[in-house]
Amino acid sequence: MKVLVVGGGGREHALVWKLAQSPRVEKIYCAPGNAGIAQQAECVPLKPTDLEALANFAAAQKLALTVVGPEAPLIAGIVDLFEARGLPIFGPSKDPARIEGSKAFAKRLMQTSGIPTASFWVCDSPTVARARIADYYAQHGADARIVVKADGLAAGKGVTVATSRQEAEEAVHRLMEEKVFGEAGAHVIIEECLTGEEASIMAITDGSHIVPLLPSQDHKRVYDNDQGPNTGGMGAVCPVPILPPDLTQQAVERILRPAIEAIRALGIPYRGTLYAGVMVTPEGPKCIEFNCRFGDPETQAVLPLLESDLLDLLLGAVECTLDQVEVCWKQGAAVNVVAASAGYPGSYETGKPIYGIEEAEAEGCLVFHAGTRREGDQLVTDGGRVLSVTGLGADIHEAMAQAYRGIARISFEGMHYRRDIGARNLR
């Protein structure tokens, strides 16, 4: 069968890489793809948000399945369009995709469903937001931490964990008055700061049945020891010692299942990937946020450990037969490290020649491309997060060592990466 993957980042490269292993997949297209994806799929010059063009392409090629990577086309309604035309597609439709598109919607759904989460306030003006911040610091003291979140999509960068009232108010100013993320900051969520350690649980669901993937842990801050601004993700580890099977199942039953049931009660079943960002607290896992798609770079750490055929899982969700799919995992661990352009997550230049990928692969690593393109025979940078290297091992220590041996082989002007991905898990 023929399959289309929508997107062009490291997550989509991992999806293409895993789907290419299925004996039932004869041809993979990717829109728009990247230089690495082009080695395993035919790249199609269509934007992920050009929904009509993607639907026309899927119909013309008689595709058996379209798999959507990024959140923007899901929130824009690509699944609704495809389903209206009878085109098989993996992902939630527009209405339930609001669980990522609006943090206010997600928090209210958590509240009404009894999902454990932080206390929160939805604010529709800077004045209201500053008043909530002032009240919070009056109650909790000057040393308290508070979270300020943009309500809409901000590429994973719209969250500030403030350590002072001034920092929180500055975050409100950037989001609501400077509008650094446009209309995503028209509303903000002011939230209690949970204490514990963060982890991610991605699950595939057909609206009734849930198959949790191995838990993983993203590293959001740009610099070592979780310093610097938030990014789209600088690396990931899988599995996560702080989420053993019993706690993972607790999170499924207390967080993921109630969310899926609440969405079904609204009238449109949730089919696709539901990603829960959780904080493992002394009281158990609490939900920080939901995403409506696979994580990036979590996918690059999770899928290399999946023994089963990914296509079976995706079709099981689309065809509502997920209860008939058996899932097997490889033993061991995976560590993924992202190589970024100079200046990321701020402004950066592109077109820098990339060297050493074959040498990294010779170390036994998997190299997933994100912001890359070809200029003639030369591979060059074409984004903030350029590529990532996944190392595998019997445990996190071995996987971490392999990942760093591999990424040390790669170079481009201004390249930077964190050198502590996985270190907290060793502790």
C-alpha positions in Angstrom: 0.0 0.0 0.0 0.9 3.6 -0.4 1.2 6.0 2.5 1.7 9.8 2.9 3.4 11.4 5.9 2.6 15.1 6.3 5.4 17.3 7.7 9.1 17.8 7.3 10.8 17.5 10.7 12.7 14.9 12.7 9.4 13.4 14.0 8.3 12.9 10.4 11.6 11.3 9.5 11.2 8.9 12.4 7.7 8.0 11.2 8.9 7.5 7.6 11.8 5.4 8.9 9.5 3.1 10.9 6.8 2.8 8.3 9.4 1.8 5.7 10.0 -1.3 7.8 6.4 -2.5 7.3 6.2 -5.4 4.7 2.8 -4.0 3.7 4.1 -0.5 2.8 5.3 -0.4 -0.9 5.6 3.4 -1.3 5.9 6.4 1.0 5.4 10.0 0.1 6.2 12.9 2.4 5.0 16.5 2.2 7.2 18.4 2.2 9.9 16.2 3.7 13.5 17.0 4.0 16.9 15.9 2.7 17.0 12.8 5.0 13.4 11.8 4.4 14.2 11.9 0.6 16.4 8.9 1.1 13.4 6.7 2.1 10.3 8.5 0.6 9.3 10.6 -2.3 9.1 14.2 -1.2 6.2 16.2 -2.5 6.4 20.0 -2.5 3.2 20.7 -0.6 2.9 22.6 2.6 1.3 20.8 5.6 -1.3 23.6 5.9 -2.3 23.3 2.2 -5.2 21.0 3.1 -7.0 21.0 -0.3 -3.8 20.2 -2.2 -2.9 17.4 0.2 -6.4 15.9 -0.1 -6.2 16.1 -3.9 -2.8 14.4 -3.9 -4.1 11.6 -1.6 -7.1 11.0 -3.9 -5.1 11.0 -7.1 -2.5 8.6 -5.7 -5.2 6.4 -4.1 -3.3 6.4 -0.8 -4.2 3.7 1.8 -3.3 6.1 4.6 -2.2 9.6 5.4 -0.3 10.2 8.7 -0.2 13.8 10.0 2.9 14.8 12.0 2.5 18.5 13.0 -0.4 19.9 15.0 -1.2 22.9 12.7 -3.0 20.9 10.0 -4.9 18.8 12.6 -6.1 22.0 14.3 -7.0 23.5 10.9 -9.2 20.5 10.1 -7.3 18.2 7.7 -8.9 15.1 9.2 -12.4 16.5 8.7 -11.6 17.3 5.0 -10.1 13.9 4.3 -12.9 12.0 6.0 -15.5 14.0 4.1 -13.8 12.8 0.9 -13.5 9.2 2.0 -9.7 9.4 2.4 -8.2 7.3 5.2 -6.2 9.5 7.6 -4.6 9.1 11.0 -5.2 11.9 13.5 -8.0 13.6 15.5 -10.5 15.8 13.8 -10.6 19.5 14.3 -13.0 19.7 17.3 -11.1 17.3 19.6 -7.7 18.7 18.3 -8.6 21.8 20.4 -7.1 19.8 23.3 -3.8 21.2 22.0 -5.1 24.2 20.0 -6.5 25.8 23.1 -4.9 25.3 26.5 -8.0 26.9 28.1 -10.2 24.2 26.5 -7.8 21.5 27.7 -7.6 22.8 31.3 -11.4 23.1 31.6 -11.7 19.6 30.2 -9.3 18.4 32.9 -11.2 20.2 35.5 -14.6 18.8 34.6 -13.2 15.3 34.1 -11.5 15.1 37.4 -8.0 14.8 35.8 -5.3 15.7 38.3 -3.7 19.0 37.2 -2.5 22.3 38.5 -4.8 25.1 39.7 -5.3 27.6 36.9 -6.9 30.9 35.7 -7.8 31.8 32.2 -7.2 35.5 31.6 -8.5 37.6 28.6 -6.6 40.8 29.3 -3.2 41.9 30.7 -5.0 43.6 33.6 -6.7 40.4 34.7 -3.5 38.4 34.2 -1.5 40.8 36.4 -4.2 40.8 39.0 -4.1 37.0 39.2 -0.3 37.0 39.4 -0.4 39.6 42.2 -2.9 37.5 44.2 -0.8 34.4 43.7 2.4 36.0 45.0 0.4 37.6 47.9 -0.7 34.1 49.0 2.5 32.1 48.2 5.3 34.6 48.9 7.9 36.4 46.8 9.9 33.1 46.2 7.0 31.3 44.6 7.1 30.0 41.0 4.2 30.5 38.7 3.5 29.4 35.1 2.3 31.7 32.3 1.1 30.0 29.1 -0.1 31.3 25.7 -3.6 29.8 25.1 -2.9 29.0 21.4 -0.1 27.4 19.4 3.4 28.8 20.0 5.7 26.0 18.6 6.4 24.8 22.1 7.8 28.1 23.2 4.8 29.9 24.7 5.4 28.7 28.3 7.3 30.7 31.0 8.0 29.1 34.4 8.5 32.3 36.3 10.5 32.5 39.5 9.4 36.0 40.4 6.4 38.3 40.0 8.4 40.5 37.7 9.3 37.6 35.4 5.6 36.5 35.3 4.4 40.0 34.4 7.1 40.3 31.7 5.8 37.1 30.2 2.3 38.5 30.1 3.6 41.6 28.5 5.4 39.6 25.7 2.4 37.4 25.0 -0.5 39.8 25.3 0.9 43.2 24.5 3.9 42.6 22.3 2.1 39.6 20.8 5.3 37.7 20.1 3.2 34.7 19.2 0.4 36.6 17.5 -3.1 35.6 18.4 -1.8 32.6 20.4 -1.3 35.1 23.2 -4.7 36.8 23.0 -5.6 34.8 26.1 -3.2 33.4 28.7 -3.4 30.8 31.4 -1.9 31.6 34.8 -1.1 28.3 36.5 0.2 26.9 39.8 3.7 25.5 39.3 3.8 21.8 40.1 6.8 20.3 41.7 8.3 17.0 40.5 9.8 15.6 37.3 8.3 15.9 33.9 7.7 13.1 31.4 5.6 12.4 28.3 3.2 9.6 27.6 2.0 9.3 24.0 -0.9 6.9 23.4 -2.6 5.8 20.2 -6.4 5.5 20.5 -9.4 4.6 18.3 -11.7 6.5 20.6 -12.4 3.6 22.8 -9.2 1.5 23.2 -5.9 3.0 24.3 -2.4 1.7 23.5 0.2 3.7 25.5 3.7 3.9 24.0 6.7 3.8 26.2 7.0 6.9 28.4 9.7 9.4 27.4 11.2 12.6 28.6 11.8 15.7 26.6 14.5 18.3 27.4 13.0 21.7 26.6 15.6 24.2 27.7 18.3 25.1 25.2 21.3 24.8 27.5 22.7 22.1 29.9 21.2 21.8 33.4 17.8 23.1 32.1 19.1 26.7 31.6 18.1 29.2 29.0 14.8 29.7 27.1 12.4 27.0 26.1 12.8 25.4 22.7 10.8 22.9 20.6 12.9 20.2 22.3 16.7 19.5 22.5 16.6 15.8 23.1 14.6 12.9 24.6 15.1 9.7 26.6 13.0 6.5 26.5 12.0 4.8 28.7 11.9 6.9 31.9 12.8 5.5 35.3 10.4 7.9 37.1 7.5 6.3 35.2 7.7 2.6 35.7 4.8 0.4 34.3 2.6 0.8 37.4 2.8 4.7 37.4 2.4 4.7 33.6 -0.8 2.7 33.9 -2.0 5.0 36.6 -1.5 8.0 34.3 -3.4 6.1 31.5 -6.4 5.5 33.8 -6.4 8.9 35.6 -5.4 11.2 32.7 -5.6 9.7 29.2 -8.7 7.6 29.6 -10.9 10.3 31.2 -9.8 12.8 28.5 -10.7 10.5 25.7 -14.1 9.6 27.3 -14.8 13.3 27.9 -14.2 14.1 24.3 -16.3 11.2 23.1 -19.1 12.6 25.3 -18.9 15.9 23.4 -19.9 14.0 20.2 -16.8 13.4 18.2 -14.5 10.4 19.2 -10.8 11.1 19.5 -8.8 8.9 17.0 -5.1 9.4 16.7 -2.3 10.1 19.1 -3.0 11.7 22.4 0.1 13.0 24.1 0.0 13.8 27.8 2.7 15.9 29.4 2.8 14.9 33.0 4.5 15.9 36.2 5.4 13.0 38.5 4.6 14.4 41.9 4.6 12.9 45.4 0.8 12.5 44.9 1.2 10.7 41.6 1.2 11.8 37.9 -0.6 15.1 37.2 -1.3 16.5 33.8 0.5 19.6 32.6 -0.9 19.7 29.1 -2.2 17.6 26.1 -1.0 17.5 22.6 -2.9 16.0 19.7 0.1 14.4 17.8 3.4 12.6 18.2 6.0 14.6 20.1 9.2 15.9 18.6 11.9 14.8 19.6 10.1 12.1 21.8 9.1 10.2 18.7 12.8 9.9 17.6 13.5 8.1 21.0 10.3 6.0 21.2 9.9 4.5 17.8 13.4 2.9 17.6 12.3 0.7 20.6 9.0 -0.3 18.9 9.2 -4.0 17.8 5.7 -4.1 16.3 4.6 -2.8 12.9 3.7 0.9 13.3 1.3 0.6 10.3 -0.8 -1.9 12.3 -1.2 0.6 15.2 -2.1 3.5 12.9 -4.6 1.5 10.9 -6.1 0.1 14.1 -6.8 3.6 15.3 -8.3 4.7 11.9 -10.4 1.5 11.5 -11.4 1.3 15.2 -9.8 -2.2 15.6 -7.1 -1.2 18.0 -8.1 -3.9 20.5 -6.9 -6.5 17.9 -3.4 -5.1 17.6 -0.6 -6.6 19.7 2.3 -4.4 20.7 5.8 -5.6 21.4 8.8 -3.5 22.6 12.5 -4.1 22.3 14.5 -4.3 25.5 16.9 -1.4 26.3 16.8 2.3 26.1 17.1 5.1 23.5 18.6 8.6 23.9 18.1 11.3 21.3 20.2 14.5 21.1 19.3 17.4 18.9 21.9 19.5 17.0 20.7 23.1 16.5 21.8 26.1 14.5 23.6 29.0 16.1 21.1 31.4 17.7 18.3 28.9 18.1 15.7 29.2 19.5 16.1 32.8 18.4 17.1 33.9 14.9 19.6 31.8 13.0 21.2 31.5 9.6 20.7 28.6 7.2 22.8 27.1 4.3 25.7 25.9 6.5 27.3 22.7 5.1 26.8 19.6 7.2 29.5 16.9 7.6 29.8 13.6 9.4 26.4 12.0 9.1 27.8 8.7 7.6 30.4 8.6 10.4 27.7 9.0 13.0 25.7 6.2 11.4 28.8 4.0 11.4 28.8 4.4 15.2 25.5 2.5 15.1 23.4 5.7 15.6 20.2 6.7 13.9 20.3 10.2 12.4 16.9 11.9 11.9 16.9 15.0 9.7 14.8 18.0 10.5 16.0 21.3 9.1 18.1 20.0 6.2 18.2 20.4 2.4 20.5 19.7 -0.5 22.3 22.2 -2.6 23.7 20.1 -5.4 25.6 17.4 -3.7 26.1 19.3 -0.5 23.8 18.7 2.6 23.1 22.1 4.3 21.2 23.4 7.2 17.6 24.7 6.7 16.2 25.2 10.1 16.7 25.9 13.8 16.7 22.2 14.9 18.8 20.7 12.1 18.9 17.0 13.0 19.0 14.6 15.9 21.0 11.5 16.7 19.5 8.5 18.5 21.7 6.1 20.4 20.5 2.7 21.6 21.8 0.5 24.4 21.0 -2.0 27.1 20.3 0.9 29.4 20.2 4.7 29.4 24.0 4.9 30.2 24.9 2.8 27.1 22.3 4.7 24.9 23.6 8.0 26.1 27.2 7.1 25.4 26.4 5.9 21.8 24.3 9.0 21.0 27.2 11.3 22.1 29.7 9.3 20.2 27.6 9.7 17.1 26.8 13.4 17.4 30.5 14.2 18.0 31.1 13.0 14.4 28.7 15.6 13.0 29.6 19.2 12.4 28.3 22.4 10.8 29.1 26.1 11.5 27.6 27.2 14.7 26.2 23.8 15.7 25.3 23.4 19.3 23.7 20.7 21.4 23.1 19.8 25.0 25.6 17.5 26.6 23.4 16.3 29.4 20.5 14.6 27.7 19.7 11.5 29.9 22.0 12.6 32.8 19.1 13.2 35.2 17.9 9.6 34.5 21.3 8.2 35.5 20.9 10.1 38.8 
